Amino acid sequence: MSTLLNPQPFVFPSQHTPQHMPSRPSPAKMAGRKRKAADTDGDSAMGRDRSRSPEENDADEQMNASPAHSPSLESRILIKGTKRQRNTVTGRPLPLNRVLETVDSSALKSILRELCNRHPQLESEIFSIAPRPSPASAITILNNYESNLRAAFPYGGNPEGDYSYYRVKAALIELLDGLSDYTPHFLPPNETHAANSLAFLDGATEIIHRLPNWSTPMHNHHKQTAYEEITKAWVLVIKEASKRGAGITLQHGSWDTKLSRHNEQSGGRMGTAVMEMKNSLPGGTDMNRPRFGGVGFPMQTGGLSLRSW
């Protein structure tokens, strides 16, 4: 009854007395707490260090001191390493050895000649590097020129007539120029071995025998001149060879017999060389005498020009 008679007045929350709020610690207390926590962490770290060996502690210090183990550096290396470089395709010239593989022999000769024309000093370098031509290789080249001459003849008609002569004249001159260039190369003093000289002259004379004969006498002067010049070459070689070992180089290989056969095929136009052979051999041309070989030329000058071919 008393409660009903004396009800408690209703009070809005805003009118209540403010509840107790925890007070914010002062800066001094916060600093004390931080020092206490640091001391606690230090004590725990010191305890862990006491339980580890000195080697392990040194390894950790080295790893922490090394910049390569920095997390930021490792992440940068990882990111950089994951980038794939692109292989770019671009044009480029061939190396010299590949270029020369695609050049045939005739084009390569033209290149060398052009280089020598532009730089004359290269001729001596090429001569020092290039192998010396052998009698067999020179005769092979001359045989190729002769094949070109045969191929230039027209089909049908008179092979000894003027029309055929003018058709093959360029190839004929090319063959004669080759003879004119190669023959002095195998003569003394440039060639010091009589066997090489005689072998070349034998093959070159065979080629001259096969030169065409023309119905017009004027056109036959090429062959007549070739016989005259090759006869001079035989005489020079025989004279120089006879100065060594009483001509035993001439006795080897029956060169006197071969020269006699060449003279017969030429129609007697090589008689001078046959006479020189007889005079150079001891006792004349006796086929039964012993034969020896392997003698060279003395280095003497024997001027002989074959440019009149």
Sine and cosine of phi, psi and omega as CSV:
sin_phi,cos_phi,sin_psi,cos_psi,sin_omega,cos_omega
0.00,0.00,-0.64,0.77,0.03,-1.00
-0.93,0.36,-0.49,0.87,0.00,-1.00
-0.95,0.32,-0.67,0.74,0.04,-1.00
-0.91,0.42,-0.57,0.82,-0.02,-1.00
-0.97,0.26,-0.44,0.90,-0.04,-1.00
-0.85,-0.52,0.94,0.35,0.03,-1.00
-0.91,0.41,0.53,-0.85,0.03,-1.00
-0.97,0.23,0.72,-0.70,0.00,-1.00
-0.91,0.42,0.64,-0.77,0.01,-1.00
-0.99,0.17,0.77,-0.63,-0.04,-1.00
-0.86,-0.52,0.76,-0.65,0.07,-1.00
-0.93,0.37,0.49,-0.87,-0.04,-1.00
-0.84,0.55,-0.59,0.81,-0.03,-1.00
-0.91,0.41,-0.31,0.95,-0.03,-1.00
-1.00,-0.04,-0.08,1.00,0.05,-1.00
-0.93,0.37,0.36,-0.93,0.08,-1.00
-0.95,0.32,0.75,-0.66,-0.02,-1.00
-0.78,0.62,0.76,-0.64,0.05,-1.00
-0.92,0.40,0.31,-0.95,-0.04,-1.00
-0.96,0.28,0.85,-0.53,0.04,-1.00
-0.97,-0.23,0.64,-0.77,0.01,-1.00
-0.89,0.45,0.71,-0.71,-0.02,-1.00
-0.98,0.22,0.59,-0.80,0.03,-1.00
-0.97,0.26,0.76,-0.65,-0.02,-1.00
-0.90,0.43,0.48,-0.88,-0.01,-1.00
-0.97,0.24,0.33,-0.94,0.03,-1.00
-0.85,0.53,-0.55,0.83,-0.01,-1.00
-0.91,0.41,-0.68,0.73,0.04,-1.00
-0.91,0.42,-0.61,0.80,0.03,-1.00
-0.89,0.45,-0.67,0.75,0.02,-1.00
-0.90,0.44,-0.62,0.78,0.03,-1.00
-0.90,0.44,-0.67,0.75,0.04,-1.00
-0.89,0.46,-0.68,0.73,0.01,-1.00
-0.88,0.48,-0.65,0.76,0.02,-1.00
-0.91,0.41,-0.61,0.79,0.01,-1.00
-0.91,0.41,-0.66,0.75,0.02,-1.00
-0.92,0.40,-0.64,0.77,0.02,-1.00
-0.89,0.45,-0.64,0.77,0.02,-1.00
-0.91,0.42,-0.64,0.77,0.01,-1.00
-0.90,0.44,-0.70,0.71,0.04,-1.00
-0.89,0.45,-0.64,0.77,0.01,-1.00
-0.89,0.46,-0.67,0.74,0.01,-1.00
-0.90,0.45,-0.65,0.76,0.01,-1.00
-0.92,0.38,-0.63,0.77,0.04,-1.00
-0.90,0.43,-0.63,0.77,0.02,-1.00
-0.91,0.42,-0.58,0.82,0.05,-1.00
-0.91,0.41,-0.66,0.75,0.03,-1.00
-0.91,0.41,-0.65,0.76,0.01,-1.00
-0.89,0.46,-0.57,0.82,0.01,-1.00
-0.92,0.40,-0.53,0.85,-0.03,-1.00
-0.98,0.18,-0.26,0.97,-0.01,-1.00
-0.99,-0.15,0.41,-0.91,-0.01,-1.00
-0.98,0.20,0.34,-0.94,0.03,-1.00
-0.90,0.44,-0.52,0.85,0.00,-1.00
-0.92,0.40,-0.65,0.76,0.01,-1.00
-0.91,0.41,-0.64,0.76,0.04,-1.00
-0.90,0.45,-0.64,0.76,0.03,-1.00
-0.90,0.43,-0.64,0.77,0.01,-1.00
-0.89,0.45,-0.63,0.77,0.03,-1.00
-0.92,0.40,-0.64,0.77,0.01,-1.00
-0.89,0.45,-0.64,0.77,0.01,-1.00
-0.91,0.40,-0.65,0.76,0.00,-1.00
-0.91,0.41,-0.65,0.76,0.01,-1.00
-0.94,0.35,-0.51,0.86,-0.02,-1.00
-0.99,0.16,-0.36,0.93,-0.06,-1.00
-0.97,0.23,0.78,-0.63,0.01,-1.00
-0.95,0.32,-0.32,0.95,-0.03,-1.00
-0.94,0.35,-0.38,0.92,-0.02,-1.00
-0.99,-0.11,0.17,0.99,0.08,-1.00
-0.92,0.39,0.77,-0.63,-0.03,-1.00
-0.84,0.54,-0.60,0.80,-0.02,-1.00
-0.93,0.36,-0.61,0.80,0.02,-1.00
-0.93,0.36,-0.66,0.76,0.03,-1.00
-0.88,0.48,-0.64,0.77,0.01,-1.00
-0.92,0.40,-0.60,0.80,0.03,-1.00
-0.92,0.39,-0.67,0.74,0.03,-1.00
-0.89,0.46,-0.66,0.75,0.00,-1.00
-0.89,0.45,-0.66,0.75,0.01,-1.00
-0.92,0.39,-0.65,0.76,0.00,-1.00
-0.93,0.37,-0.61,0.79,-0.02,-1.00
-0.94,0.35,-0.41,0.91,-0.02,-1.00
-0.98,0.21,-0.17,0.98,0.02,-1.00
-0.98,0.21,0.83,-0.56,0.00,-1.00
-1.00,-0.05,0.81,-0.59,0.00,-1.00
-0.98,0.19,0.65,-0.76,0.00,-1.00
-1.00,0.09,0.70,-0.71,0.08,-1.00
-0.99,0.11,0.94,-0.33,-0.04,-1.00
-1.00,0.09,0.66,-0.75,0.03,-1.00
-0.95,-0.30,0.82,-0.57,-0.02,-1.00
-0.58,-0.82,0.36,-0.93,0.00,-1.00
-0.98,0.21,0.49,-0.87,0.04,-1.00
-0.44,-0.90,0.47,-0.88,-0.01,-1.00
-0.96,0.27,0.38,-0.93,0.03,-1.00
-0.95,0.32,0.51,-0.86,0.17,-0.98
-0.93,0.37,0.29,-0.96,-0.12,-0.99
-0.88,0.48,-0.65,0.76,-0.04,-1.00
-0.90,0.44,-0.54,0.84,0.04,-1.00
-0.96,0.28,-0.56,0.83,0.04,-1.00
-0.90,0.43,-0.68,0.73,-0.01,-1.00
-0.92,0.40,-0.44,0.90,0.05,-1.00
-0.90,0.44,-0.47,0.88,-0.05,-1.00
-1.00,-0.01,-0.03,1.00,-0.06,-1.00
-0.99,-0.16,0.79,-0.62,0.05,-1.00
-0.98,0.21,0.13,-0.99,-0.12,-0.99
-0.90,0.44,-0.64,0.77,-0.02,-1.00
-0.92,0.39,-0.66,0.75,0.04,-1.00
-0.92,0.40,-0.61,0.79,0.02,-1.00
-0.91,0.42,-0.62,0.78,0.07,-1.00
-0.89,0.45,-0.64,0.77,0.03,-1.00
-0.90,0.44,-0.63,0.77,0.02,-1.00
-0.89,0.45,-0.69,0.72,0.00,-1.00
-0.90,0.43,-0.66,0.75,0.03,-1.00
-0.89,0.45,-0.65,0.76,0.01,-1.00
-0.91,0.41,-0.64,0.77,0.04,-1.00
-0.89,0.45,-0.65,0.76,0.02,-1.00
-0.92,0.38,-0.56,0.83,0.05,-1.00
-0.92,0.40,-0.62,0.78,0.01,-1.00
-0.97,0.22,-0.58,0.82,-0.05,-1.00
-0.76,-0.65,1.00,0.08,-0.05,-1.00
-0.85,0.52,-0.41,0.91,-0.01,-1.00
-0.93,0.37,-0.24,0.97,0.01,-1.00
-0.96,0.27,-0.30,0.95,-0.04,-1.00
-0.87,0.50,-0.70,0.71,0.00,-1.00
-0.90,0.43,-0.58,0.81,0.04,-1.00
-0.91,0.42,-0.67,0.74,-0.01,-1.00
-0.92,0.40,-0.66,0.76,0.03,-1.00
-0.88,0.47,-0.59,0.81,-0.02,-1.00
-0.96,0.27,-0.41,0.91,-0.04,-1.00
-1.00,-0.07,-0.64,0.76,-0.09,-1.00
-0.92,0.39,0.62,-0.78,0.06,-1.00
-0.93,0.37,0.50,-0.86,-0.01,-1.00
-0.95,0.31,0.74,-0.67,0.01,-1.00
-0.89,0.45,0.64,-0.77,0.07,-1.00
-0.99,-0.10,0.30,-0.95,0.06,-1.00
-0.84,0.54,-0.64,0.77,-0.01,-1.00
-0.91,0.42,-0.68,0.73,-0.01,-1.00
-0.92,0.40,-0.62,0.79,0.02,-1.00
-0.92,0.40,-0.67,0.74,0.03,-1.00
-0.91,0.42,-0.58,0.81,0.05,-1.00
-0.88,0.48,-0.67,0.74,0.04,-1.00
-0.90,0.44,-0.69,0.72,0.01,-1.00
-0.91,0.41,-0.58,0.82,0.08,-1.00
-0.90,0.43,-0.57,0.82,0.07,-1.00
-0.90,0.43,-0.65,0.76,0.08,-1.00
-0.88,0.47,-0.63,0.77,0.02,-1.00
-0.91,0.42,-0.62,0.78,0.05,-1.00
-0.89,0.46,-0.63,0.78,0.07,-1.00
-0.90,0.45,-0.59,0.80,0.04,-1.00
-0.90,0.44,-0.71,0.70,0.00,-1.00
-0.90,0.43,-0.61,0.79,-0.02,-1.00
-0.94,0.33,-0.35,0.94,-0.04,-1.00
-0.99,0.16,-0.21,0.98,0.00,-1.00
-0.91,0.41,0.64,-0.76,0.03,-1.00
-0.95,0.30,0.40,-0.92,0.06,-1.00
-0.98,0.22,0.74,-0.67,0.02,-1.00
0.97,0.25,-0.01,-1.00,0.02,-1.00
0.98,0.21,-0.14,-0.99,-0.02,-1.00
-1.00,0.02,0.91,-0.41,-0.03,-1.00
-0.93,0.36,-0.21,0.98,0.02,-1.00
-0.96,-0.27,0.09,1.00,-0.04,-1.00
-0.99,0.15,0.10,-0.99,-0.04,-1.00
-0.91,0.40,-0.60,0.80,0.00,-1.00
-0.88,0.47,-0.69,0.72,0.03,-1.00
-0.91,0.41,-0.62,0.79,0.00,-1.00
-0.86,0.50,-0.74,0.68,-0.04,-1.00
-0.95,0.32,-0.42,0.91,0.07,-1.00
-0.94,0.34,-0.57,0.82,-0.09,-1.00
-0.96,-0.27,0.07,1.00,-0.11,-0.99
-0.86,0.50,-0.67,0.74,-0.02,-1.00
-0.89,0.46,-0.70,0.71,0.03,-1.00
-0.92,0.39,-0.56,0.83,0.03,-1.00
-0.91,0.42,-0.70,0.72,0.02,-1.00
-0.90,0.43,-0.61,0.79,0.02,-1.00
-0.89,0.46,-0.66,0.75,0.04,-1.00
-0.91,0.41,-0.70,0.72,0.01,-1.00
-0.91,0.41,-0.58,0.81,0.07,-1.00
-0.90,0.43,-0.62,0.78,0.05,-1.00
-0.89,0.45,-0.69,0.72,0.08,-1.00
-0.87,0.50,-0.65,0.76,-0.03,-1.00
-0.92,0.39,-0.48,0.88,-0.01,-1.00
-1.00,0.05,-0.66,0.75,-0.08,-1.00
-0.97,0.24,-0.55,0.84,-0.09,-1.00
-0.88,0.48,-0.76,0.65,0.02,-1.00
-0.88,0.48,-0.44,0.90,0.00,-1.00
-0.89,0.46,-0.51,0.86,-0.04,-1.00
-0.98,-0.18,0.34,0.94,0.04,-1.00
-0.94,-0.34,0.46,-0.89,0.09,-1.00
-0.94,0.34,0.53,-0.85,0.12,0.99
-1.00,0.02,-0.03,1.00,-0.01,-1.00
-0.90,0.43,-0.64,0.77,0.07,-1.00
-0.96,-0.27,0.84,-0.55,-0.10,-1.00
-0.98,-0.17,-0.04,1.00,0.01,-1.00
-0.93,-0.37,0.87,-0.49,-0.05,-1.00
-0.89,0.46,-0.55,0.83,-0.02,-1.00
-0.88,0.47,-0.64,0.77,0.03,-1.00
-0.92,0.40,-0.68,0.74,-0.01,-1.00
-0.89,0.45,-0.72,0.69,-0.03,-1.00
-0.92,0.40,-0.61,0.79,0.01,-1.00
-0.90,0.43,-0.66,0.75,0.01,-1.00
-0.93,0.38,-0.71,0.70,-0.03,-1.00
-0.88,0.48,-0.57,0.82,0.03,-1.00
-0.89,0.45,-0.74,0.68,0.02,-1.00
-0.93,0.38,-0.63,0.78,0.00,-1.00
-0.92,0.40,-0.61,0.79,0.01,-1.00
-0.92,0.40,-0.59,0.80,0.07,-1.00
-0.86,0.50,-0.64,0.77,0.02,-1.00
-0.91,0.41,-0.65,0.76,0.01,-1.00
-0.90,0.44,-0.60,0.80,0.06,-1.00
-0.85,0.53,-0.56,0.83,-0.09,-1.00
-1.00,0.03,0.01,1.00,0.06,-1.00
-0.89,0.46,0.59,-0.81,-0.07,-1.00
-0.93,0.36,0.49,-0.87,0.13,-0.99
-0.98,-0.22,0.64,-0.77,-0.08,-1.00
-0.92,-0.39,0.50,-0.87,0.01,-1.00
-0.94,0.34,-0.45,0.89,0.08,-1.00
-1.00,0.04,0.90,-0.44,-0.07,-1.00
-0.82,0.57,-0.56,0.83,-0.05,-1.00
-0.88,0.48,-0.52,0.86,-0.04,-1.00
-0.97,0.23,-0.21,0.98,-0.02,-1.00
-1.00,0.08,0.03,1.00,-0.04,-1.00
-0.92,0.39,-0.43,0.90,0.03,-1.00
-0.88,0.47,-0.73,0.68,-0.02,-1.00
-0.94,0.35,-0.62,0.78,0.01,-1.00
-0.90,0.44,-0.70,0.72,0.02,-1.00
-0.90,0.43,-0.60,0.80,0.03,-1.00
-0.89,0.46,-0.66,0.75,0.05,-1.00
-0.89,0.46,-0.65,0.76,-0.01,-1.00
-0.89,0.45,-0.70,0.72,-0.06,-1.00
-0.96,0.29,-0.61,0.79,0.01,-1.00
-0.95,0.33,-0.48,0.88,0.08,-1.00
-0.92,0.40,-0.67,0.75,0.07,-1.00
-0.87,0.49,-0.62,0.79,0.01,-1.00
-0.91,0.42,-0.67,0.75,0.05,-1.00
-0.87,0.49,-0.69,0.72,-0.02,-1.00
-0.88,0.48,-0.69,0.72,0.00,-1.00
-0.89,0.46,-0.70,0.71,-0.02,-1.00
-0.91,0.42,-0.67,0.74,-0.01,-1.00
-0.90,0.44,-0.68,0.73,0.01,-1.00
-0.88,0.48,-0.72,0.70,-0.03,-1.00
-0.93,0.36,-0.62,0.79,0.00,-1.00
-0.93,0.36,-0.52,0.86,-0.02,-1.00
-0.95,0.33,-0.25,0.97,0.00,-1.00
-0.99,0.17,-0.13,0.99,0.01,-1.00
-0.90,-0.44,0.85,-0.53,0.10,-1.00
0.87,0.49,0.55,0.83,0.03,-1.00
0.83,0.55,0.55,0.84,0.09,-1.00
0.98,0.22,0.41,0.91,-0.03,-1.00
-0.93,0.36,-0.38,0.92,0.08,-1.00
-0.90,0.43,-0.62,0.79,0.02,-1.00
-0.93,0.37,-0.48,0.88,0.00,-1.00
-0.96,0.30,-0.49,0.87,-0.02,-1.00
-0.97,0.26,0.79,-0.62,0.05,-1.00
1.00,0.01,0.11,0.99,0.02,-1.00
0.82,0.57,0.74,0.67,-0.02,-1.00
-0.92,0.39,-0.48,0.88,0.05,-1.00
-0.91,0.41,-0.64,0.77,0.03,-1.00
-0.92,0.39,-0.67,0.74,0.01,-1.00
-0.89,0.45,-0.67,0.75,-0.01,-1.00
-0.91,0.41,-0.61,0.79,0.05,-1.00
-0.89,0.46,-0.63,0.77,0.03,-1.00
-0.91,0.40,-0.64,0.77,0.05,-1.00
-0.88,0.47,-0.63,0.78,-0.01,-1.00
-0.90,0.43,-0.63,0.78,0.04,-1.00
-0.91,0.42,-0.68,0.74,0.00,-1.00
-0.92,0.39,-0.49,0.87,-0.01,-1.00
-0.99,0.14,-0.05,1.00,-0.05,-1.00
0.98,0.20,0.49,0.87,0.02,-1.00
0.99,0.11,0.17,0.98,-0.04,-1.00
-0.99,0.15,-0.05,1.00,0.03,-1.00
-0.91,-0.41,0.46,0.89,-0.02,-1.00
-0.87,0.49,-0.55,0.83,-0.01,-1.00
-0.88,0.47,-0.65,0.76,0.01,-1.00
-0.93,0.36,-0.61,0.79,0.03,-1.00
-0.90,0.44,-0.67,0.75,0.02,-1.00
-0.90,0.43,-0.63,0.77,0.03,-1.00
-0.91,0.43,-0.60,0.80,0.04,-1.00
-0.90,0.44,-0.68,0.73,0.01,-1.00
-0.89,0.45,-0.64,0.76,-0.01,-1.00
-0.95,0.30,-0.43,0.90,-0.06,-1.00
-1.00,0.07,-0.41,0.91,-0.02,-1.00
-1.00,0.08,0.71,-0.71,0.03,-1.00
-0.93,0.36,0.79,-0.61,0.02,-1.00
0.98,0.20,0.28,0.96,0.01,-1.00
0.98,0.18,-0.38,-0.93,-0.06,-1.00
-0.98,-0.18,0.98,0.20,0.03,-1.00
-0.99,-0.10,0.92,-0.40,-0.07,-1.00
-0.95,0.32,-0.23,0.97,-0.07,-1.00
-0.99,-0.12,-0.01,1.00,-0.03,-1.00
-0.97,0.25,0.41,-0.91,0.01,-1.00
-0.92,0.40,0.54,-0.84,-0.08,-1.00
-0.85,-0.52,0.68,-0.73,-0.01,-1.00
-0.73,-0.68,0.14,-0.99,-0.02,-1.00
-0.42,-0.91,-0.01,-1.00,0.09,-1.00
1.00,-0.07,0.52,0.86,0.00,-1.00
-0.91,-0.41,0.60,-0.80,-0.03,-1.00
-0.96,-0.27,-0.11,-0.99,0.01,-1.00
-1.00,-0.02,0.53,-0.85,0.29,-0.96
-0.96,0.29,0.50,-0.87,-0.04,-1.00
-0.98,0.20,1.00,-0.01,0.04,-1.00
-0.75,-0.66,0.42,-0.91,-0.02,-1.00
-0.99,0.11,0.76,-0.65,0.07,-1.00
-0.73,-0.69,1.00,0.08,-0.12,-0.99
-0.88,0.47,0.84,-0.54,0.03,-1.00
-0.54,-0.84,0.86,-0.51,-0.01,-1.00
-0.94,-0.34,0.79,-0.61,0.00,-1.00
-0.94,-0.34,0.25,0.97,-0.05,-1.00
-0.94,0.34,-0.15,0.99,-0.03,-1.00
-0.99,0.15,-0.02,1.00,-0.01,-1.00
-0.91,0.42,0.00,0.00,0.00,0.00
